[in-house]
């Protein structure tokens, strides 16, 4: 049995080399920077820090309207309760990590 060559060795002349790069050329970068936002949402639909709502349903409706205008859907991420009463609910983009 000849152990001088192994079936698992590669012959460099038989290998195709393909290189990929994550570098962005300057012209492409400048073109990307010139793109417009995907959606423009009316300022009165955009949620603001400190907003309050009378009911959970009102808050959900407001955020669903904002999401629709911005082009995404929502889901309830978590709900905090005290007994049977909902105290806090986190609504997020449906693509946000769980």
Biopython code that builds the backbone (N, CA, C, O; Angstrom):
import numpy as np
from Bio.PDB.StructureBuilder import StructureBuilder

atoms = [
    (1, "UNK", "N", (0.847, -1.194, 0.000)),
    (1, "UNK", "CA", (0.000, 0.000, 0.000)),
    (1, "UNK", "C", (0.885, 1.247, 0.000)),
    (1, "UNK", "O", (1.802, 1.355, 0.815)),
    (2, "UNK", "N", (0.622, 2.170, -0.889)),
    (2, "UNK", "CA", (1.425, 3.381, -1.012)),
    (2, "UNK", "C", (0.800, 4.493, -0.185)),
    (2, "UNK", "O", (-0.329, 4.900, -0.462)),
    (3, "UNK", "N", (1.518, 5.004, 0.840)),
    (3, "UNK", "CA", (1.004, 6.065, 1.718)),
    (3, "UNK", "C", (1.546, 7.441, 1.337)),
    (3, "UNK", "O", (1.361, 8.402, 2.084)),
    (4, "UNK", "N", (2.203, 7.551, 0.202)),
    (4, "UNK", "CA", (2.812, 8.820, -0.177)),
    (4, "UNK", "C", (1.780, 9.868, -0.600)),
    (4, "UNK", "O", (2.045, 11.064, -0.489)),
    (5, "UNK", "N", (0.631, 9.450, -1.074)),
    (5, "UNK", "CA", (-0.437, 10.395, -1.413)),
    (5, "UNK", "C", (-1.715, 9.961, -0.730)),
    (5, "UNK", "O", (-1.933, 8.773, -0.493)),
    (6, "UNK", "N", (-2.548, 10.916, -0.420)),
    (6, "UNK", "CA", (-3.814, 10.636, 0.246)),
    (6, "UNK", "C", (-4.952, 11.134, -0.625)),
    (6, "UNK", "O", (-4.820, 12.133, -1.332)),
    (7, "UNK", "N", (-6.075, 10.425, -0.566)),
    (7, "UNK", "CA", (-7.242, 10.858, -1.334)),
    (7, "UNK", "C", (-7.792, 12.188, -0.835)),
    (7, "UNK", "O", (-8.497, 12.875, -1.575)),
    (8, "UNK", "N", (-7.486, 12.566, 0.405)),
    (8, "UNK", "CA", (-8.032, 13.797, 0.968)),
    (8, "UNK", "C", (-7.188, 15.022, 0.644)),
    (8, "UNK", "O", (-7.585, 16.140, 0.973)),
    (9, "UNK", "N", (-6.047, 14.844, 0.013)),
    (9, "UNK", "CA", (-5.218, 15.991, -0.333)),
    (9, "UNK", "C", (-5.724, 16.636, -1.615)),
    (9, "UNK", "O", (-6.190, 15.955, -2.529)),
    (10, "UNK", "N", (-5.623, 17.956, -1.666)),
    (10, "UNK", "CA", (-6.041, 18.693, -2.851)),
    (10, "UNK", "C", (-4.828, 19.051, -3.682)),
    (10, "UNK", "O", (-3.763, 19.377, -3.158)),
    (11, "UNK", "N", (-5.005, 18.986, -4.943)),
    (11, "UNK", "CA", (-3.979, 19.444, -5.857)),
    (11, "UNK", "C", (-4.294, 20.905, -6.162)),
    (11, "UNK", "O", (-5.349, 21.189, -6.728)),
    (12, "UNK", "N", (-3.410, 21.846, -5.803)),
    (12, "UNK", "CA", (-3.704, 23.280, -6.002)),
    (12, "UNK", "C", (-4.066, 23.643, -7.439)),
    (12, "UNK", "O", (-4.793, 24.613, -7.657)),
    (13, "UNK", "N", (-3.588, 22.903, -8.405)),
    (13, "UNK", "CA", (-3.920, 23.232, -9.794)),
    (13, "UNK", "C", (-5.353, 22.844, -10.149)),
    (13, "UNK", "O", (-5.864, 23.257, -11.191)),
    (14, "UNK", "N", (-6.011, 22.051, -9.290)),
    (14, "UNK", "CA", (-7.383, 21.616, -9.547)),
    (14, "UNK", "C", (-8.422, 22.418, -8.763)),
    (14, "UNK", "O", (-9.617, 22.138, -8.855)),
    (15, "UNK", "N", (-7.982, 23.400, -8.005)),
    (15, "UNK", "CA", (-8.879, 24.166, -7.141)),
    (15, "UNK", "C", (-9.211, 25.495, -7.797)),
    (15, "UNK", "O", (-8.319, 26.208, -8.257)),
    (16, "UNK", "N", (-10.500, 25.829, -7.839)),
    (16, "UNK", "CA", (-10.930, 27.148, -8.305)),
    (16, "UNK", "C", (-10.968, 28.073, -7.103)),
    (16, "UNK", "O", (-11.608, 27.761, -6.099)),
    (17, "UNK", "N", (-10.295, 29.194, -7.194)),
    (17, "UNK", "CA", (-10.296, 30.162, -6.104)),
    (17, "UNK", "C", (-11.275, 31.273, -6.439)),
    (17, "UNK", "O", (-11.228, 31.863, -7.519)),
    (18, "UNK", "N", (-12.155, 31.542, -5.498)),
    (18, "UNK", "CA", (-13.114, 32.628, -5.676)),
    (18, "UNK", "C", (-13.084, 33.463, -4.413)),
    (18, "UNK", "O", (-13.253, 32.938, -3.313)),
    (19, "UNK", "N", (-12.872, 34.743, -4.562)),
    (19, "UNK", "CA", (-12.783, 35.623, -3.409)),
    (19, "UNK", "C", (-13.970, 36.568, -3.404)),
    (19, "UNK", "O", (-14.359, 37.116, -4.436)),
    (20, "UNK", "N", (-14.535, 36.746, -2.219)),
    (20, "UNK", "CA", (-15.599, 37.727, -2.048)),
    (20, "UNK", "C", (-15.090, 38.789, -1.099)),
    (20, "UNK", "O", (-14.264, 38.508, -0.231)),
    (21, "UNK", "N", (-15.566, 39.981, -1.255)),
    (21, "UNK", "CA", (-15.127, 41.077, -0.413)),
    (21, "UNK", "C", (-16.338, 41.816, 0.118)),
    (21, "UNK", "O", (-17.336, 41.984, -0.583)),
    (22, "UNK", "N", (-16.245, 42.255, 1.360)),
    (22, "UNK", "CA", (-17.301, 43.073, 1.947)),
    (22, "UNK", "C", (-17.036, 44.553, 1.736)),
    (22, "UNK", "O", (-17.813, 45.396, 2.184)),
    (23, "UNK", "N", (-15.952, 44.871, 1.061)),
    (23, "UNK", "CA", (-15.620, 46.267, 0.831)),
    (23, "UNK", "C", (-16.599, 46.875, -0.164)),
    (23, "UNK", "O", (-17.008, 46.230, -1.130)),
    (24, "UNK", "N", (-16.962, 48.114, 0.086)),
    (24, "UNK", "CA", (-17.868, 48.840, -0.801)),
    (24, "UNK", "C", (-17.045, 49.882, -1.521)),
    (24, "UNK", "O", (-16.353, 50.682, -0.890)),
    (25, "UNK", "N", (-17.117, 49.877, -2.828)),
    (25, "UNK", "CA", (-16.366, 50.875, -3.577)),
    (25, "UNK", "C", (-16.996, 52.244, -3.366)),
    (25, "UNK", "O", (-18.190, 52.345, -3.083)),
    (26, "UNK", "N", (-16.218, 53.269, -3.498)),
    (26, "UNK", "CA", (-16.701, 54.627, -3.223)),
    (26, "UNK", "C", (-17.919, 55.018, -4.055)),
    (26, "UNK", "O", (-18.865, 55.571, -3.493)),
    (27, "UNK", "N", (-17.947, 54.760, -5.371)),
    (27, "UNK", "CA", (-19.143, 55.144, -6.141)),
    (27, "UNK", "C", (-20.421, 54.471, -5.643)),
    (27, "UNK", "O", (-21.474, 55.106, -5.595)),
    (28, "UNK", "N", (-20.338, 53.193, -5.272)),
    (28, "UNK", "CA", (-21.513, 52.493, -4.759)),
    (28, "UNK", "C", (-21.951, 53.111, -3.445)),
    (28, "UNK", "O", (-23.143, 53.335, -3.232)),
    (29, "UNK", "N", (-20.999, 53.390, -2.557)),
    (29, "UNK", "CA", (-21.307, 53.989, -1.266)),
    (29, "UNK", "C", (-22.021, 55.326, -1.456)),
    (29, "UNK", "O", (-23.012, 55.601, -0.780)),
    (30, "UNK", "N", (-21.531, 56.142, -2.356)),
    (30, "UNK", "CA", (-22.151, 57.441, -2.591)),
    (30, "UNK", "C", (-23.557, 57.284, -3.158)),
    (30, "UNK", "O", (-24.446, 58.070, -2.830)),
    (31, "UNK", "N", (-23.770, 56.284, -4.000)),
    (31, "UNK", "CA", (-25.104, 56.043, -4.537)),
    (31, "UNK", "C", (-26.052, 55.597, -3.431)),
    (31, "UNK", "O", (-27.209, 56.017, -3.401)),
    (32, "UNK", "N", (-25.575, 54.750, -2.521)),
    (32, "UNK", "CA", (-26.419, 54.298, -1.423)),
    (32, "UNK", "C", (-26.801, 55.457, -0.520)),
    (32, "UNK", "O", (-27.930, 55.514, -0.032)),
    (33, "UNK", "N", (-25.891, 56.367, -0.293)),
    (33, "UNK", "CA", (-26.165, 57.503, 0.578)),
    (33, "UNK", "C", (-27.191, 58.448, -0.042)),
    (33, "UNK", "O", (-27.841, 59.207, 0.676)),
    (34, "UNK", "N", (-27.341, 58.411, -1.350)),
    (34, "UNK", "CA", (-28.260, 59.316, -2.026)),
    (34, "UNK", "C", (-29.684, 58.777, -2.088)),
    (34, "UNK", "O", (-30.585, 59.483, -2.541)),
    (35, "UNK", "N", (-29.907, 57.536, -1.642)),
    (35, "UNK", "CA", (-31.246, 56.962, -1.697)),
    (35, "UNK", "C", (-32.197, 57.680, -0.751)),
    (35, "UNK", "O", (-31.789, 58.150, 0.312)),
    (36, "UNK", "N", (-33.439, 57.761, -1.130)),
    (36, "UNK", "CA", (-34.463, 58.371, -0.288)),
    (36, "UNK", "C", (-35.016, 57.326, 0.680)),
    (36, "UNK", "O", (-34.910, 56.129, 0.412)),
    (37, "UNK", "N", (-35.599, 57.752, 1.795)),
    (37, "UNK", "CA", (-36.214, 56.795, 2.723)),
    (37, "UNK", "C", (-37.304, 55.988, 2.024)),
    (37, "UNK", "O", (-37.921, 56.460, 1.069)),
    (38, "UNK", "N", (-37.537, 54.765, 2.509)),
    (38, "UNK", "CA", (-38.551, 53.906, 1.904)),
    (38, "UNK", "C", (-39.957, 54.449, 2.099)),
    (38, "UNK", "O", (-40.812, 54.283, 1.230)),
    (39, "UNK", "N", (-40.203, 55.097, 3.232)),
    (39, "UNK", "CA", (-41.535, 55.645, 3.471)),
    (39, "UNK", "C", (-41.418, 56.959, 4.227)),
    (39, "UNK", "O", (-40.498, 57.163, 5.019)),
    (40, "UNK", "N", (-42.351, 57.825, 3.967)),
    (40, "UNK", "CA", (-42.430, 59.087, 4.689)),
    (40, "UNK", "C", (-43.748, 59.061, 5.445)),
    (40, "UNK", "O", (-44.821, 58.947, 4.852)),
    (41, "UNK", "N", (-43.649, 59.169, 6.762)),
    (41, "UNK", "CA", (-44.826, 59.058, 7.619)),
    (41, "UNK", "C", (-45.193, 60.440, 8.135)),
    (41, "UNK", "O", (-44.335, 61.194, 8.591)),
    (42, "UNK", "N", (-46.474, 60.760, 8.058)),
    (42, "UNK", "CA", (-46.984, 62.014, 8.594)),
    (42, "UNK", "C", (-46.570, 62.131, 10.058)),
    (42, "UNK", "O", (-46.727, 61.178, 10.822)),
    (43, "UNK", "N", (-46.047, 63.277, 10.453)),
    (43, "UNK", "CA", (-45.507, 63.482, 11.800)),
    (43, "UNK", "C", (-46.520, 63.175, 12.902)),
    (43, "UNK", "O", (-46.133, 62.727, 13.981)),
    (44, "UNK", "N", (-47.809, 63.408, 12.650)),
    (44, "UNK", "CA", (-48.809, 63.149, 13.698)),
    (44, "UNK", "C", (-49.044, 61.658, 13.925)),
    (44, "UNK", "O", (-49.645, 61.276, 14.929)),
    (45, "UNK", "N", (-48.576, 60.805, 12.999)),
    (45, "UNK", "CA", (-48.703, 59.358, 13.170)),
    (45, "UNK", "C", (-47.491, 58.731, 13.862)),
    (45, "UNK", "O", (-47.559, 57.585, 14.306)),
    (46, "UNK", "N", (-46.383, 59.473, 13.959)),
    (46, "UNK", "CA", (-45.148, 58.931, 14.537)),
    (46, "UNK", "C", (-45.244, 58.935, 16.062)),
    (46, "UNK", "O", (-45.542, 59.972, 16.655)),
    (47, "UNK", "N", (-44.993, 57.778, 16.711)),
    (47, "UNK", "CA", (-45.033, 57.720, 18.184)),
    (47, "UNK", "C", (-43.967, 58.622, 18.805)),
    (47, "UNK", "O", (-42.866, 58.752, 18.270)),
    (48, "UNK", "N", (-44.298, 59.232, 19.921)),
    (48, "UNK", "CA", (-43.373, 60.108, 20.653)),
    (48, "UNK", "C", (-43.183, 59.554, 22.060)),
    (48, "UNK", "O", (-44.099, 58.964, 22.633)),
    (49, "UNK", "N", (-41.996, 59.748, 22.608)),
    (49, "UNK", "CA", (-41.716, 59.320, 23.980)),
    (49, "UNK", "C", (-42.659, 60.045, 24.928)),
    (49, "UNK", "O", (-42.835, 61.259, 24.829)),
    (50, "UNK", "N", (-43.265, 59.303, 25.846)),
    (50, "UNK", "CA", (-44.147, 59.889, 26.849)),
    (50, "UNK", "C", (-45.611, 59.946, 26.455)),
    (50, "UNK", "O", (-46.438, 60.427, 27.230)),
    (51, "UNK", "N", (-45.949, 59.466, 25.267)),
    (51, "UNK", "CA", (-47.355, 59.471, 24.854)),
    (51, "UNK", "C", (-48.169, 58.593, 25.798)),
    (51, "UNK", "O", (-47.692, 57.553, 26.251)),
    (52, "UNK", "N", (-49.387, 59.010, 26.090)),
    (52, "UNK", "CA", (-50.293, 58.207, 26.913)),
    (52, "UNK", "C", (-51.613, 58.046, 26.173)),
    (52, "UNK", "O", (-51.983, 58.879, 25.345)),
    (53, "UNK", "N", (-52.311, 56.970, 26.483)),
    (53, "UNK", "CA", (-53.591, 56.668, 25.854)),
    (53, "UNK", "C", (-54.586, 56.285, 26.933)),
    (53, "UNK", "O", (-54.202, 55.767, 27.981)),
    (54, "UNK", "N", (-55.850, 56.537, 26.683)),
    (54, "UNK", "CA", (-56.900, 56.229, 27.645)),
    (54, "UNK", "C", (-57.079, 54.726, 27.808)),
    (54, "UNK", "O", (-57.277, 54.238, 28.921)),
    (55, "UNK", "N", (-57.009, 53.990, 26.698)),
    (55, "UNK", "CA", (-57.206, 52.538, 26.760)),
    (55, "UNK", "C", (-56.087, 51.826, 26.002)),
    (55, "UNK", "O", (-55.404, 52.412, 25.162)),
    (56, "UNK", "N", (-55.926, 50.561, 26.320)),
    (56, "UNK", "CA", (-54.960, 49.730, 25.606)),
    (56, "UNK", "C", (-55.341, 49.621, 24.131)),
    (56, "UNK", "O", (-54.474, 49.590, 23.258)),
    (57, "UNK", "N", (-56.629, 49.565, 23.865)),
    (57, "UNK", "CA", (-57.108, 49.483, 22.483)),
    (57, "UNK", "C", (-56.718, 50.734, 21.693)),
    (57, "UNK", "O", (-56.335, 50.638, 20.527)),
    (58, "UNK", "N", (-56.817, 51.921, 22.334)),
    (58, "UNK", "CA", (-56.424, 53.172, 21.670)),
    (58, "UNK", "C", (-54.933, 53.159, 21.323)),
    (58, "UNK", "O", (-54.539, 53.575, 20.233)),
    (59, "UNK", "N", (-54.118, 52.684, 22.246)),
    (59, "UNK", "CA", (-52.673, 52.610, 22.007)),
    (59, "UNK", "C", (-52.369, 51.637, 20.868)),
    (59, "UNK", "O", (-51.561, 51.936, 19.988)),
    (60, "UNK", "N", (-53.018, 50.480, 20.888)),
    (60, "UNK", "CA", (-52.811, 49.493, 19.828)),
    (60, "UNK", "C", (-53.226, 50.018, 18.472)),
    (60, "UNK", "O", (-52.535, 49.796, 17.478)),
    (61, "UNK", "N", (-54.354, 50.714, 18.423)),
    (61, "UNK", "CA", (-54.846, 51.277, 17.166)),
    (61, "UNK", "C", (-53.873, 52.329, 16.636)),
    (61, "UNK", "O", (-53.569, 52.352, 15.443)),
    (62, "UNK", "N", (-53.379, 53.209, 17.531)),
    (62, "UNK", "CA", (-52.428, 54.245, 17.128)),
    (62, "UNK", "C", (-51.183, 53.610, 16.523)),
    (62, "UNK", "O", (-50.735, 54.018, 15.452)),
    (63, "UNK", "N", (-50.622, 52.612, 17.203)),
    (63, "UNK", "CA", (-49.386, 51.992, 16.730)),
    (63, "UNK", "C", (-49.608, 51.201, 15.442)),
    (63, "UNK", "O", (-48.735, 51.188, 14.574)),
    (64, "UNK", "N", (-50.754, 50.543, 15.304)),
    (64, "UNK", "CA", (-51.059, 49.829, 14.055)),
    (64, "UNK", "C", (-51.172, 50.807, 12.882)),
    (64, "UNK", "O", (-50.714, 50.510, 11.779)),
    (65, "UNK", "N", (-51.781, 51.971, 13.122)),
    (65, "UNK", "CA", (-51.882, 52.991, 12.070)),
    (65, "UNK", "C", (-50.501, 53.504, 11.670)),
    (65, "UNK", "O", (-50.219, 53.684, 10.486)),
    (66, "UNK", "N", (-49.642, 53.738, 12.664)),
    (66, "UNK", "CA", (-48.267, 54.160, 12.384)),
    (66, "UNK", "C", (-47.537, 53.079, 11.588)),
    (66, "UNK", "O", (-46.876, 53.379, 10.593)),
    (67, "UNK", "N", (-47.654, 51.831, 12.021)),
    (67, "UNK", "CA", (-46.973, 50.723, 11.353)),
    (67, "UNK", "C", (-47.426, 50.594, 9.899)),
    (67, "UNK", "O", (-46.608, 50.377, 9.005)),
    (68, "UNK", "N", (-48.710, 50.727, 9.673)),
    (68, "UNK", "CA", (-49.248, 50.628, 8.310)),
    (68, "UNK", "C", (-48.676, 51.738, 7.431)),
    (68, "UNK", "O", (-48.284, 51.494, 6.290)),
    (69, "UNK", "N", (-48.630, 52.958, 7.967)),
    (69, "UNK", "CA", (-48.095, 54.091, 7.206)),
    (69, "UNK", "C", (-46.598, 53.927, 6.938)),
    (69, "UNK", "O", (-46.101, 54.359, 5.897)),
    (70, "UNK", "N", (-45.878, 53.301, 7.882)),
    (70, "UNK", "CA", (-44.435, 53.119, 7.743)),
    (70, "UNK", "C", (-44.083, 51.856, 6.960)),
    (70, "UNK", "O", (-42.931, 51.670, 6.568)),
    (71, "UNK", "N", (-45.074, 50.984, 6.730)),
    (71, "UNK", "CA", (-44.836, 49.813, 5.904)),
    (71, "UNK", "C", (-44.390, 48.564, 6.643)),
    (71, "UNK", "O", (-43.654, 47.750, 6.085)),
    (72, "UNK", "N", (-44.820, 48.396, 7.887)),
    (72, "UNK", "CA", (-44.511, 47.157, 8.597)),
    (72, "UNK", "C", (-45.716, 46.718, 9.404)),
    (72, "UNK", "O", (-46.669, 47.480, 9.570)),
    (73, "UNK", "N", (-45.680, 45.492, 9.905)),
    (73, "UNK", "CA", (-46.771, 44.988, 10.734)),
    (73, "UNK", "C", (-46.278, 44.827, 12.166)),
    (73, "UNK", "O", (-45.077, 44.878, 12.427)),
    (74, "UNK", "N", (-47.211, 44.633, 13.087)),
    (74, "UNK", "CA", (-46.862, 44.593, 14.504)),
    (74, "UNK", "C", (-47.301, 43.286, 15.146)),
    (74, "UNK", "O", (-48.081, 42.515, 14.586)),
    (75, "UNK", "N", (-46.768, 43.069, 16.342)),
    (75, "UNK", "CA", (-47.200, 41.955, 17.186)),
    (75, "UNK", "C", (-46.992, 42.366, 18.635)),
    (75, "UNK", "O", (-46.207, 43.268, 18.927)),
    (76, "UNK", "N", (-47.697, 41.701, 19.536)),
    (76, "UNK", "CA", (-47.518, 41.941, 20.965)),
    (76, "UNK", "C", (-46.337, 41.090, 21.411)),
    (76, "UNK", "O", (-46.355, 39.867, 21.273)),
    (77, "UNK", "N", (-45.307, 41.747, 21.947)),
    (77, "UNK", "CA", (-44.115, 41.025, 22.390)),
    (77, "UNK", "C", (-44.298, 40.458, 23.787)),
    (77, "UNK", "O", (-43.970, 39.299, 24.040)),
    (78, "UNK", "N", (-44.820, 41.272, 24.691)),
    (78, "UNK", "CA", (-45.078, 40.776, 26.042)),
    (78, "UNK", "C", (-46.164, 41.625, 26.695)),
    (78, "UNK", "O", (-46.412, 42.763, 26.298)),
    (79, "UNK", "N", (-46.796, 41.049, 27.695)),
    (79, "UNK", "CA", (-47.858, 41.718, 28.437)),
    (79, "UNK", "C", (-47.607, 41.512, 29.919)),
    (79, "UNK", "O", (-47.410, 40.382, 30.366)),
    (80, "UNK", "N", (-47.612, 42.603, 30.690)),
    (80, "UNK", "CA", (-47.479, 42.524, 32.146)),
    (80, "UNK", "C", (-48.859, 42.705, 32.757)),
    (80, "UNK", "O", (-49.599, 43.620, 32.397)),
    (81, "UNK", "N", (-49.190, 41.823, 33.682)),
    (81, "UNK", "CA", (-50.509, 41.854, 34.327)),
    (81, "UNK", "C", (-50.368, 41.941, 35.838)),
    (81, "UNK", "O", (-49.363, 41.529, 36.419)),
    (82, "UNK", "N", (-51.386, 42.479, 36.442)),
    (82, "UNK", "CA", (-51.552, 42.431, 37.894)),
    (82, "UNK", "C", (-52.920, 41.807, 38.103)),
    (82, "UNK", "O", (-53.949, 42.467, 37.957)),
    (83, "UNK", "N", (-52.916, 40.532, 38.445)),
    (83, "UNK", "CA", (-54.173, 39.790, 38.487)),
    (83, "UNK", "C", (-54.665, 39.601, 37.067)),
    (83, "UNK", "O", (-53.924, 39.121, 36.210)),
    (84, "UNK", "N", (-55.899, 39.971, 36.814)),
    (84, "UNK", "CA", (-56.467, 39.885, 35.465)),
    (84, "UNK", "C", (-56.311, 41.180, 34.680)),
    (84, "UNK", "O", (-56.668, 41.238, 33.503)),
    (85, "UNK", "N", (-55.781, 42.216, 35.320)),
    (85, "UNK", "CA", (-55.676, 43.529, 34.690)),
    (85, "UNK", "C", (-54.329, 43.691, 33.987)),
    (85, "UNK", "O", (-53.281, 43.413, 34.570)),
    (86, "UNK", "N", (-54.362, 44.143, 32.732)),
    (86, "UNK", "CA", (-53.131, 44.415, 31.981)),
    (86, "UNK", "C", (-52.568, 45.751, 32.450)),
    (86, "UNK", "O", (-53.258, 46.770, 32.424)),
    (87, "UNK", "N", (-51.299, 45.737, 32.881)),
    (87, "UNK", "CA", (-50.633, 46.954, 33.339)),
    (87, "UNK", "C", (-49.755, 47.570, 32.257)),
    (87, "UNK", "O", (-49.631, 48.791, 32.172)),
    (88, "UNK", "N", (-49.148, 46.723, 31.432)),
    (88, "UNK", "CA", (-48.217, 47.199, 30.418)),
    (88, "UNK", "C", (-48.174, 46.181, 29.285)),
    (88, "UNK", "O", (-48.265, 44.976, 29.518)),
    (89, "UNK", "N", (-48.035, 46.674, 28.063)),
    (89, "UNK", "CA", (-47.940, 45.777, 26.917)),
    (89, "UNK", "C", (-46.921, 46.347, 25.946)),
    (89, "UNK", "O", (-46.959, 47.532, 25.617)),
    (90, "UNK", "N", (-46.002, 45.488, 25.484)),
    (90, "UNK", "CA", (-44.976, 45.907, 24.543)),
    (90, "UNK", "C", (-45.370, 45.440, 23.147)),
    (90, "UNK", "O", (-45.485, 44.241, 22.892)),
    (91, "UNK", "N", (-45.577, 46.402, 22.243)),
    (91, "UNK", "CA", (-45.939, 46.120, 20.858)),
    (91, "UNK", "C", (-44.710, 46.427, 20.014)),
    (91, "UNK", "O", (-44.136, 47.510, 20.123)),
    (92, "UNK", "N", (-44.300, 45.475, 19.170)),
    (92, "UNK", "CA", (-43.091, 45.656, 18.370)),
    (92, "UNK", "C", (-43.361, 45.320, 16.908)),
    (92, "UNK", "O", (-44.415, 44.795, 16.552)),
    (93, "UNK", "N", (-42.381, 45.637, 16.080)),
    (93, "UNK", "CA", (-42.405, 45.223, 14.681)),
    (93, "UNK", "C", (-42.444, 43.704, 14.647)),
    (93, "UNK", "O", (-41.762, 43.051, 15.437)),
    (94, "UNK", "N", (-43.218, 43.144, 13.760)),
    (94, "UNK", "CA", (-43.364, 41.685, 13.711)),
    (94, "UNK", "C", (-42.075, 40.976, 13.308)),
    (94, "UNK", "O", (-41.970, 39.762, 13.481)),
    (95, "UNK", "N", (-41.104, 41.692, 12.781)),
    (95, "UNK", "CA", (-39.826, 41.077, 12.405)),
    (95, "UNK", "C", (-38.764, 41.235, 13.487)),
    (95, "UNK", "O", (-37.646, 40.746, 13.328)),
    (96, "UNK", "N", (-39.092, 41.905, 14.575)),
    (96, "UNK", "CA", (-38.140, 42.066, 15.667)),
    (96, "UNK", "C", (-37.892, 40.713, 16.308)),
    (96, "UNK", "O", (-38.807, 39.895, 16.404)),
    (97, "UNK", "N", (-36.646, 40.462, 16.753)),
    (97, "UNK", "CA", (-36.304, 39.165, 17.359)),
    (97, "UNK", "C", (-37.138, 38.919, 18.591)),
    (97, "UNK", "O", (-37.461, 39.844, 19.337)),
    (98, "UNK", "N", (-37.484, 37.659, 18.798)),
    (98, "UNK", "CA", (-38.280, 37.275, 19.968)),
    (98, "UNK", "C", (-37.396, 37.133, 21.180)),
    (98, "UNK", "O", (-37.882, 36.815, 22.265)),
]
sb = StructureBuilder()
sb.init_structure("model")
sb.init_model(0)
sb.init_chain("A")
sb.init_seg("    ")
for serial, (resi, resn, name, xyz) in enumerate(atoms, 1):
    if name == "N":
        sb.init_residue(resn, " ", resi, " ")
    sb.init_atom(name, np.array(xyz, "f"), 0.0, 1.0, " ", f" {name:<3s}", serial, name[0])
structure = sb.get_structure()
